Structures are given as structure tokens and as C-alpha cells.
Amino acid sequence: MDLGENGETNLNSPSNKKTDQDFHNMVNITLGGQRDQMPHTRKKFSYLAIVAGAVMLSMTFISPPAFAAEGGDSGLSKPILALAAAIAIAGGLIGTGSAQQGIGAAGMGIIAEKPEKFGQVLFFFVIPETLWIIGFVLGIILLLDIL
């Protein structure tokens, strides 16, 4: 880093430009081209989610033909409700963890630099907890149908 006459940094010096170029090269090497692949991967998962949602929606409106008079309760409904409750709770927990991993890491960096921002960081860290609470409540509601 070059210092000027008054001891100030000269940001236009050739050594600083080289440092910036080295930094950008390091970022490109570290990412390994993943920056270009990320949107493509997300696009695949988006299409997969849309197709899965369309299949589930179409299966909702298609009813299987009734060959005989149906009895009261088939033995399969309780295990399916238990599985649905488990998926609701697990989905909430996975969503919360996924959201909080980035918020927590960034929040620790902010708190290290500006400790007075602790309240804001805590607020943003707690917001994803609603996903877990919603999943837990849905799981309880589904489990109440089993009992």
C-alpha cells in the first residue's frame, strides 16, 4: 500500500490495483465457477417443485373408482396422518435451520463490528422460528386426528 505525502493511502497506486485484481482472481478460483452454475441448479429445483406441485394438485381432484361400498375407516389413514405430521414438523425444522445458518453467520460478523446492533440481529435471527412453530402446530393438528 503506497502512502502519500501526508501519510494517507494512495488508492490509485499500481500496487492497490494489483491487490484488487488478485482478490478478484482468488474469489473466482475459490468459487470454482459455481456462481454460473447456481442459477441453473435452482432452475432445475424450481421445475421439479412445480411438477411435484402439479402432480399433487391433480391427484387431489382425481378420485379412485369405488368398487364396493366403503367401510368406515381404512387401516391406512392413521399411518398416513402420522407421516404427514412428521413431514410437517421436519419441514419446519429444516426450513428454520436453513434460514438461520446465513442469518447467524452474518449476525455474528455485525455484532463483532458493532455491538450495539445486537437487538436487530437477535430480531432477524428469531424471525425464522415461526417456520418451526407453524410446522409444530400443523403436526399437532394432524396428530389430534389420529387420536
Backbone hydrogen bonds, N-H to C=O, Kabsch-Sander energy under -0.5 kcal/mol:
donor,donor_aa,acceptor,acceptor_aa,energy
4,G,8,E,-3.7
7,G,4,G,-1.1
10,N,2,D,-2.6
11,L,9,T,-0.9
13,S,10,N,-1.1
17,K,13,S,-1.6
18,K,14,P,-2.0
19,T,15,S,-1.9
20,D,16,N,-2.3
21,Q,17,K,-2.1
22,D,18,K,-2.6
23,F,19,T,-2.4
24,H,20,D,-2.4
25,N,21,Q,-2.3
26,M,22,D,-2.5
27,V,23,F,-2.4
28,N,24,H,-2.2
29,I,25,N,-2.4
30,T,26,M,-2.9
31,L,27,V,-2.7
32,G,28,N,-1.4
33,G,28,N,-0.7
34,Q,31,L,-1.7
36,D,33,G,-0.8
37,Q,33,G,-1.0
38,M,34,Q,-2.1
40,H,36,D,-0.5
41,T,37,Q,-2.3
42,R,38,M,-2.6
43,K,39,P,-2.2
44,K,40,H,-1.8
45,F,41,T,-2.2
46,S,42,R,-2.3
47,Y,43,K,-2.4
48,L,44,K,-2.4
49,A,45,F,-2.4
50,I,46,S,-2.3
51,V,47,Y,-2.6
52,A,48,L,-2.5
53,G,49,A,-2.4
54,A,50,I,-2.4
55,V,51,V,-2.4
56,M,52,A,-2.4
57,L,53,G,-2.5
58,S,54,A,-2.5
59,M,55,V,-2.3
60,T,56,M,-1.1
61,F,57,L,-1.0
62,I,58,S,-1.0
63,S,61,F,-0.7
67,F,65,P,-0.7
77,S,74,S,-1.0
80,I,76,L,-1.7
81,L,77,S,-2.2
82,A,78,K,-2.3
83,L,79,P,-2.3
84,A,80,I,-2.4
85,A,81,L,-2.3
86,A,82,A,-2.2
87,I,83,L,-2.4
88,A,84,A,-2.3
89,I,85,A,-2.3
90,A,86,A,-2.7
91,G,87,I,-2.7
92,G,88,A,-1.8
93,L,89,I,-2.2
94,I,90,A,-2.8
95,G,91,G,-2.4
96,T,92,G,-2.1
97,G,93,L,-2.4
98,S,94,I,-2.5
99,A,95,G,-2.1
100,Q,96,T,-2.6
101,Q,97,G,-1.5
102,G,98,S,-0.7
103,I,99,A,-1.3
104,G,100,Q,-2.8
105,A,101,Q,-1.5
106,A,102,G,-2.3
107,G,103,I,-2.6
108,M,104,G,-2.2
109,G,105,A,-1.4
110,I,106,A,-2.1
111,I,107,G,-2.8
112,A,108,M,-2.0
113,E,109,G,-1.5
114,K,110,I,-3.5
117,K,114,K,-2.0
118,F,115,P,-1.4
121,V,117,K,-2.4
122,L,118,F,-2.7
123,F,119,G,-2.1
124,F,120,Q,-2.3
125,F,121,V,-2.1
126,V,122,L,-1.7
127,I,123,F,-1.3
129,E,126,V,-1.7
130,T,127,I,-1.8
131,L,128,P,-1.6
132,W,128,P,-0.8
133,I,129,E,-2.2
134,I,130,T,-2.7
135,G,131,L,-2.3
136,F,132,W,-2.5
137,V,133,I,-2.5
138,L,134,I,-2.5
139,G,135,G,-2.2
140,I,136,F,-2.2
141,I,137,V,-2.5
142,L,138,L,-2.4
143,L,139,G,-2.4
144,L,140,I,-2.0
145,D,141,I,-0.9
146,I,142,L,-0.7
147,L,143,L,-1.4
